[in-house]
Amino acid sequence: KKFLPIISSRGYPYRCKFCVSPTLNPIWRKRSALNVVNEMEYFNKKMGISDFHISDLDPTVNEKRIVNIAEEIIKRKLNIEWKLSQGTKVETIKNLSSLEIMKKSGLSFFSFSPESGSTDLMKKLNKPFDYEHGIKITKHLNKLNIPTQACFIAGTPPEKKIDRNLSIKYMKRLVKEGIDEIAVFIYSPIPGSFFAD
C-alpha cells in the first residue's frame, strides 16, 4: 500500500548531548491538528495514500495536540493508519487513555527512545528517561495490539561496559513486556553536537 512520511512539527525542546538538534533546531514549532489532518486527507483523497509515517524528532511534545490529531482523524472518518516512526520521548504520553484514542484513529506503530538502560549514562547525555513509564506504556501498547519499537544508542563517549550491560538488562525487560523490535544505533559524532566539539 502507498505510504508517505509527514512532518507535523519542527525542532526539539530537549538538549541531548549526542544530538545536533540543540544547535540546529532548538525550538519546537508545531503545526495545528487541523493542518496536519488536512494534509493527510488531501493525500488520501488525491493519491490514495493510506499510511502516514510521522517523522518528527518528537511529535508528542504536546500530548493534547497529538490526541487532537487522532480525534480529528476519527471525526472525519478517514480510513488511514499512521505511525510514530522516529522514536518519540515516551514520557510525554502521560495518559493511557491517549493511546486508546490514538489506536481508534489508526495508530499502527509506536517507536520510542530509551537510548540506554543506564540512569548514570543518561544524565551524562543530558537525556533523562523514566524507565518504569517506558515499561508501563509498552505493556499498554501491547494490550492494544500496537507494534512497538525501542531505540538505543551504543558507543557514546561516556559509555562504559556497565552502561551497556544495563541497556541489555532493560531491553530484556521490554521484551518480556511485549516490545516488538529493539533498534540499536551506533553513535556517530555529528558536527555541531556536544560530543563532536
KOLVEXBA-385654 format. One record per residue (C-alpha): residue number from 0; x, y, z. Coordinates in steps of 0.02 Angstrom, whole numbers, plus 32768, in hexadecimal, padded with zeros to 4 digits. Each point is the difference from the previous one (the first is absolute). Layout:
N
<pt><pos>NUM</pos><x>X</x><y>Y</y><z>Z</z></pt>
...
! end
This chain:
197
<pt><pos>0</pos><x>8000</x><y>8000</y><z>8000</z></pt>
<pt><pos>1</pos><x>8035</x><y>80B3</y><z>7FE6</z></pt>
<pt><pos>2</pos><x>8050</x><y>805F</y><z>808F</z></pt>
<pt><pos>3</pos><x>804B</x><y>80AC</y><z>801D</z></pt>
<pt><pos>4</pos><x>806A</x><y>804D</y><z>8089</z></pt>
<pt><pos>5</pos><x>7FB3</x><y>809A</y><z>804F</z></pt>
<pt><pos>6</pos><x>8050</x><y>8088</y><z>806A</z></pt>
<pt><pos>7</pos><x>7F86</x><y>8044</y><z>8080</z></pt>
<pt><pos>8</pos><x>807F</x><y>8069</y><z>8060</z></pt>
<pt><pos>9</pos><x>80B1</x><y>8041</y><z>7FF7</z></pt>
<pt><pos>10</pos><x>8086</x><y>800D</y><z>8083</z></pt>
<pt><pos>11</pos><x>801E</x><y>7FAD</y><z>80A7</z></pt>
<pt><pos>12</pos><x>7FEE</x><y>804C</y><z>80AE</z></pt>
<pt><pos>13</pos><x>807F</x><y>7F8C</y><z>8054</z></pt>
<pt><pos>14</pos><x>80BD</x><y>8014</y><z>8008</z></pt>
<pt><pos>15</pos><x>8047</x><y>7F52</y><z>7FE3</z></pt>
<pt><pos>16</pos><x>80BE</x><y>800A</y><z>7FF1</z></pt>
<pt><pos>17</pos><x>800D</x><y>7F7A</y><z>7F78</z></pt>
<pt><pos>18</pos><x>7F88</x><y>805D</y><z>7F8D</z></pt>
<pt><pos>19</pos><x>8019</x><y>8093</y><z>7F8B</z></pt>
<pt><pos>20</pos><x>7F4E</x><y>8040</y><z>801A</z></pt>
<pt><pos>21</pos><x>802A</x><y>8071</y><z>8095</z></pt>
<pt><pos>22</pos><x>806F</x><y>8061</y><z>7F88</z></pt>
<pt><pos>23</pos><x>7F9A</x><y>7FFA</y><z>7F60</z></pt>
<pt><pos>24</pos><x>7F4C</x><y>7FF2</y><z>803D</z></pt>
<pt><pos>25</pos><x>7FF4</x><y>8033</y><z>80B7</z></pt>
<pt><pos>26</pos><x>7F4C</x><y>803F</y><z>7FFD</z></pt>
<pt><pos>27</pos><x>7F6B</x><y>7F8C</y><z>7FE9</z></pt>
<pt><pos>28</pos><x>7F86</x><y>8048</y><z>7F80</z></pt>
<pt><pos>29</pos><x>7F5E</x><y>7FA2</y><z>7FE5</z></pt>
<pt><pos>30</pos><x>7F7C</x><y>7FFA</y><z>7F7B</z></pt>
<pt><pos>31</pos><x>7F4D</x><y>7FFF</y><z>803B</z></pt>
<pt><pos>32</pos><x>7F9D</x><y>7F5F</y><z>8004</z></pt>
<pt><pos>33</pos><x>7F8D</x><y>8043</y><z>7F78</z></pt>
<pt><pos>34</pos><x>8093</x><y>802A</y><z>7F90</z></pt>
<pt><pos>35</pos><x>804E</x><y>7F54</y><z>8015</z></pt>
<pt><pos>36</pos><x>7F5F</x><y>7FA1</y><z>7FDF</z></pt>
<pt><pos>37</pos><x>7FD8</x><y>8071</y><z>7F6B</z></pt>
<pt><pos>38</pos><x>80A3</x><y>7FC3</y><z>7FB2</z></pt>
<pt><pos>39</pos><x>7FD7</x><y>7F4A</y><z>8026</z></pt>
<pt><pos>40</pos><x>7F52</x><y>8012</y><z>7FB5</z></pt>
<pt><pos>41</pos><x>8043</x><y>8057</y><z>7F65</z></pt>
<pt><pos>42</pos><x>807D</x><y>7F77</y><z>7FD6</z></pt>
<pt><pos>43</pos><x>7F83</x><y>7F78</y><z>802E</z></pt>
<pt><pos>44</pos><x>7F7F</x><y>8043</y><z>7F86</z></pt>
<pt><pos>45</pos><x>8074</x><y>803E</y><z>7F76</z></pt>
<pt><pos>46</pos><x>8082</x><y>7F74</y><z>7FFE</z></pt>
<pt><pos>47</pos><x>7FB3</x><y>7F71</y><z>8061</z></pt>
<pt><pos>48</pos><x>807F</x><y>800A</y><z>808D</z></pt>
<pt><pos>49</pos><x>7FC0</x><y>7F98</y><z>8092</z></pt>
<pt><pos>50</pos><x>809D</x><y>7FF6</y><z>806D</z></pt>
<pt><pos>51</pos><x>8057</x><y>8097</y><z>804D</z></pt>
<pt><pos>52</pos><x>80A7</x><y>7FF8</y><z>805A</z></pt>
<pt><pos>53</pos><x>8010</x><y>8094</y><z>8076</z></pt>
<pt><pos>54</pos><x>80BA</x><y>8025</y><z>7FFB</z></pt>
<pt><pos>55</pos><x>8016</x><y>8092</y><z>807A</z></pt>
<pt><pos>56</pos><x>808D</x><y>8000</y><z>807D</z></pt>
<pt><pos>57</pos><x>7F76</x><y>7FF1</y><z>8082</z></pt>
<pt><pos>58</pos><x>7F4A</x><y>8017</y><z>7FC9</z></pt>
<pt><pos>59</pos><x>7FBB</x><y>7FE3</y><z>80B0</z></pt>
<pt><pos>60</pos><x>8053</x><y>8093</y><z>805A</z></pt>
<pt><pos>61</pos><x>7F4F</x><y>8040</y><z>801B</z></pt>
<pt><pos>62</pos><x>7F91</x><y>7F6C</y><z>802D</z></pt>
<pt><pos>63</pos><x>7F5F</x><y>8063</y><z>7FE6</z></pt>
<pt><pos>64</pos><x>8032</x><y>8029</y><z>7F4C</z></pt>
<pt><pos>65</pos><x>8025</x><y>7F4B</y><z>7FD1</z></pt>
<pt><pos>66</pos><x>7F59</x><y>7FCC</y><z>804B</z></pt>
<pt><pos>67</pos><x>7FAB</x><y>808C</y><z>7F9F</z></pt>
<pt><pos>68</pos><x>804E</x><y>7FBC</y><z>7F60</z></pt>
<pt><pos>69</pos><x>7FB9</x><y>7F54</y><z>8029</z></pt>
<pt><pos>70</pos><x>7F55</x><y>8048</y><z>802A</z></pt>
<pt><pos>71</pos><x>7FFC</x><y>8062</y><z>7F5C</z></pt>
<pt><pos>72</pos><x>8028</x><y>7F62</y><z>7F9C</z></pt>
<pt><pos>73</pos><x>7F70</x><y>7FA8</y><z>8059</z></pt>
<pt><pos>74</pos><x>7F8B</x><y>8093</y><z>7FE5</z></pt>
<pt><pos>75</pos><x>8021</x><y>7FFF</y><z>7F44</z></pt>
<pt><pos>76</pos><x>7FF2</x><y>7F41</y><z>7FF8</z></pt>
<pt><pos>77</pos><x>80A2</x><y>7FF4</y><z>7F9E</z></pt>
<pt><pos>78</pos><x>802A</x><y>7F4D</y><z>7FD4</z></pt>
<pt><pos>79</pos><x>80BA</x><y>8010</y><z>8020</z></pt>
<pt><pos>80</pos><x>8087</x><y>7FC3</y><z>8075</z></pt>
<pt><pos>81</pos><x>8090</x><y>8064</y><z>8047</z></pt>
<pt><pos>82</pos><x>80A2</x><y>7FDA</y><z>8058</z></pt>
<pt><pos>83</pos><x>806F</x><y>8058</y><z>807F</z></pt>
<pt><pos>84</pos><x>809A</x><y>7FC6</y><z>7FA5</z></pt>
<pt><pos>85</pos><x>8091</x><y>8067</y><z>8042</z></pt>
<pt><pos>86</pos><x>8014</x><y>7FD8</y><z>80B9</z></pt>
<pt><pos>87</pos><x>7F93</x><y>8074</y><z>8066</z></pt>
<pt><pos>88</pos><x>802A</x><y>802F</y><z>80B4</z></pt>
<pt><pos>89</pos><x>7F85</x><y>7F8B</y><z>8051</z></pt>
<pt><pos>90</pos><x>7FED</x><y>8064</y><z>80A2</z></pt>
<pt><pos>91</pos><x>7FA0</x><y>8084</y><z>7F9F</z></pt>
<pt><pos>92</pos><x>7F6F</x><y>7F83</y><z>7FF5</z></pt>
<pt><pos>93</pos><x>7FC1</x><y>800B</y><z>80B2</z></pt>
<pt><pos>94</pos><x>7F52</x><y>7FB4</y><z>7FEE</z></pt>
<pt><pos>95</pos><x>7FDB</x><y>7F4F</y><z>7FC6</z></pt>
<pt><pos>96</pos><x>7F59</x><y>8041</y><z>7FBE</z></pt>
<pt><pos>97</pos><x>8063</x><y>8065</y><z>7F7F</z></pt>
<pt><pos>98</pos><x>8043</x><y>7F5E</y><z>7FB7</z></pt>
<pt><pos>99</pos><x>7F50</x><y>7FB9</y><z>7FF3</z></pt>
<pt><pos>100</pos><x>7FC4</x><y>8098</y><z>7F9E</z></pt>
<pt><pos>101</pos><x>809A</x><y>7FF4</y><z>7F90</z></pt>
<pt><pos>102</pos><x>7FDE</x><y>7F47</y><z>7FE2</z></pt>
<pt><pos>103</pos><x>7F4B</x><y>8026</y><z>7FD1</z></pt>
<pt><pos>104</pos><x>803B</x><y>8080</y><z>7F81</z></pt>
<pt><pos>105</pos><x>8074</x><y>7F85</y><z>7FAA</z></pt>
<pt><pos>106</pos><x>80A6</x><y>8006</y><z>805E</z></pt>
<pt><pos>107</pos><x>805A</x><y>7F61</y><z>7FC9</z></pt>
<pt><pos>108</pos><x>80B4</x><y>8014</y><z>803D</z></pt>
<pt><pos>109</pos><x>8051</x><y>8057</y><z>8094</z></pt>
<pt><pos>110</pos><x>80BC</x><y>801F</y><z>800B</z></pt>
<pt><pos>111</pos><x>8053</x><y>804A</y><z>8099</z></pt>
<pt><pos>112</pos><x>80B4</x><y>801D</y><z>8037</z></pt>
<pt><pos>113</pos><x>8043</x><y>7FC5</y><z>80A8</z></pt>
<pt><pos>114</pos><x>80B0</x><y>801A</y><z>7FB3</z></pt>
<pt><pos>115</pos><x>8051</x><y>7FA2</y><z>8091</z></pt>
<pt><pos>116</pos><x>7FD0</x><y>7F97</y><z>8096</z></pt>
<pt><pos>117</pos><x>8079</x><y>8061</y><z>806E</z></pt>
<pt><pos>118</pos><x>7FBD</x><y>808F</y><z>8069</z></pt>
<pt><pos>119</pos><x>80B2</x><y>803E</y><z>801C</z></pt>
<pt><pos>120</pos><x>8028</x><y>8003</y><z>7F47</z></pt>
<pt><pos>121</pos><x>7F5D</x><y>8056</y><z>7FD6</z></pt>
<pt><pos>122</pos><x>802D</x><y>808C</y><z>8079</z></pt>
<pt><pos>123</pos><x>80A6</x><y>8015</y><z>7FA5</z></pt>
<pt><pos>124</pos><x>7FA3</x><y>8004</y><z>7F5A</z></pt>
<pt><pos>125</pos><x>7F88</x><y>8082</y><z>8048</z></pt>
<pt><pos>126</pos><x>7F6A</x><y>7F95</y><z>7FD3</z></pt>
<pt><pos>127</pos><x>7FAD</x><y>7FB6</y><z>809B</z></pt>
<pt><pos>128</pos><x>7F87</x><y>7F71</y><z>7FE2</z></pt>
<pt><pos>129</pos><x>7F74</x><y>7FBB</y><z>806C</z></pt>
<pt><pos>130</pos><x>801E</x><y>7F44</y><z>7FF0</z></pt>
<pt><pos>131</pos><x>7F64</x><y>7FCA</y><z>805F</z></pt>
<pt><pos>132</pos><x>7F94</x><y>8071</y><z>7F95</z></pt>
<pt><pos>133</pos><x>804E</x><y>7FB1</y><z>7F66</z></pt>
<pt><pos>134</pos><x>7FCE</x><y>7F55</y><z>8041</z></pt>
<pt><pos>135</pos><x>7F50</x><y>803D</y><z>8029</z></pt>
<pt><pos>136</pos><x>7FE6</x><y>8048</y><z>7F51</z></pt>
<pt><pos>137</pos><x>8049</x><y>7F65</y><z>7FAD</z></pt>
<pt><pos>138</pos><x>7F89</x><y>7F8E</y><z>8060</z></pt>
<pt><pos>139</pos><x>7F6A</x><y>806A</y><z>7FD0</z></pt>
<pt><pos>140</pos><x>8032</x><y>800B</y><z>7F49</z></pt>
<pt><pos>141</pos><x>8014</x><y>7F44</y><z>7FFF</z></pt>
<pt><pos>142</pos><x>7F52</x><y>7FF0</y><z>804B</z></pt>
<pt><pos>143</pos><x>7FBE</x><y>806F</y><z>7F73</z></pt>
<pt><pos>144</pos><x>805C</x><y>7F96</y><z>7F7D</z></pt>
<pt><pos>145</pos><x>8066</x><y>8095</y><z>7FC5</z></pt>
<pt><pos>146</pos><x>80AE</x><y>7FC7</y><z>7FC7</z></pt>
<pt><pos>147</pos><x>808D</x><y>8055</y><z>805F</z></pt>
<pt><pos>148</pos><x>80B7</x><y>802A</y><z>7FE8</z></pt>
<pt><pos>149</pos><x>8081</x><y>8039</y><z>8080</z></pt>
<pt><pos>150</pos><x>809B</x><y>805B</y><z>7FC0</z></pt>
<pt><pos>151</pos><x>80AA</x><y>7FFC</y><z>8055</z></pt>
<pt><pos>152</pos><x>80A7</x><y>8053</y><z>7FDD</z></pt>
<pt><pos>153</pos><x>80A3</x><y>7FA1</y><z>8016</z></pt>
<pt><pos>154</pos><x>80AD</x><y>804B</y><z>800D</z></pt>
<pt><pos>155</pos><x>7FE7</x><y>80B0</y><z>8040</z></pt>
<pt><pos>156</pos><x>80A2</x><y>8047</y><z>804B</z></pt>
<pt><pos>157</pos><x>7FCE</x><y>7FED</y><z>80B8</z></pt>
<pt><pos>158</pos><x>7FBD</x><y>7F4E</y><z>7FEB</z></pt>
<pt><pos>159</pos><x>8052</x><y>7F75</y><z>8065</z></pt>
<pt><pos>160</pos><x>7FE9</x><y>7F44</y><z>8006</z></pt>
<pt><pos>161</pos><x>7F8B</x><y>800F</y><z>8095</z></pt>
<pt><pos>162</pos><x>7F92</x><y>8078</y><z>7F9B</z></pt>
<pt><pos>163</pos><x>7FF6</x><y>7F85</y><z>7F70</z></pt>
<pt><pos>164</pos><x>7FD1</x><y>7F74</y><z>8077</z></pt>
<pt><pos>165</pos><x>7F76</x><y>806C</y><z>804A</z></pt>
<pt><pos>166</pos><x>7FBF</x><y>8022</y><z>7F51</z></pt>
<pt><pos>167</pos><x>7FF8</x><y>7F45</y><z>7FDC</z></pt>
<pt><pos>168</pos><x>7FA7</x><y>7FE6</y><z>80A5</z></pt>
<pt><pos>169</pos><x>7F7C</x><y>8083</y><z>7FD5</z></pt>
<pt><pos>170</pos><x>7FEC</x><y>7FB9</y><z>7F51</z></pt>
<pt><pos>171</pos><x>7FD7</x><y>7F58</y><z>804E</z></pt>
<pt><pos>172</pos><x>7F7D</x><y>8052</y><z>8070</z></pt>
<pt><pos>173</pos><x>7FB1</x><y>8052</y><z>7F68</z></pt>
<pt><pos>174</pos><x>7FFE</x><y>7F5A</y><z>7FA2</z></pt>
<pt><pos>175</pos><x>7FAB</x><y>7FAE</y><z>8095</z></pt>
<pt><pos>176</pos><x>7F79</x><y>8086</y><z>7FFB</z></pt>
<pt><pos>177</pos><x>7FDF</x><y>7FE9</y><z>7F46</z></pt>
<pt><pos>178</pos><x>8073</x><y>8077</y><z>7FA0</z></pt>
<pt><pos>179</pos><x>8003</x><y>7FCB</y><z>7F49</z></pt>
<pt><pos>180</pos><x>80A5</x><y>8048</y><z>7FC8</z></pt>
<pt><pos>181</pos><x>80A3</x><y>803B</y><z>804D</z></pt>
<pt><pos>182</pos><x>8066</x><y>8077</y><z>7F94</z></pt>
<pt><pos>183</pos><x>80B5</x><y>8023</y><z>8030</z></pt>
<pt><pos>184</pos><x>8059</x><y>808F</y><z>7FA7</z></pt>
<pt><pos>185</pos><x>80BC</x><y>8018</y><z>8004</z></pt>
<pt><pos>186</pos><x>802B</x><y>80AF</y><z>803D</z></pt>
<pt><pos>187</pos><x>8048</x><y>8075</y><z>7F7D</z></pt>
<pt><pos>188</pos><x>8047</x><y>80AA</y><z>8036</z></pt>
<pt><pos>189</pos><x>7F9C</x><y>8074</y><z>7F90</z></pt>
<pt><pos>190</pos><x>8052</x><y>80AC</y><z>7FEC</z></pt>
<pt><pos>191</pos><x>7FA4</x><y>807E</y><z>806D</z></pt>
<pt><pos>192</pos><x>7FD5</x><y>7F85</y><z>808A</z></pt>
<pt><pos>193</pos><x>804D</x><y>8010</y><z>80AD</z></pt>
<pt><pos>194</pos><x>806F</x><y>7F66</y><z>7FF4</z></pt>
<pt><pos>195</pos><x>803F</x><y>802E</y><z>7F52</z></pt>
<pt><pos>196</pos><x>8050</x><y>80A2</y><z>803C</z></pt>
! end
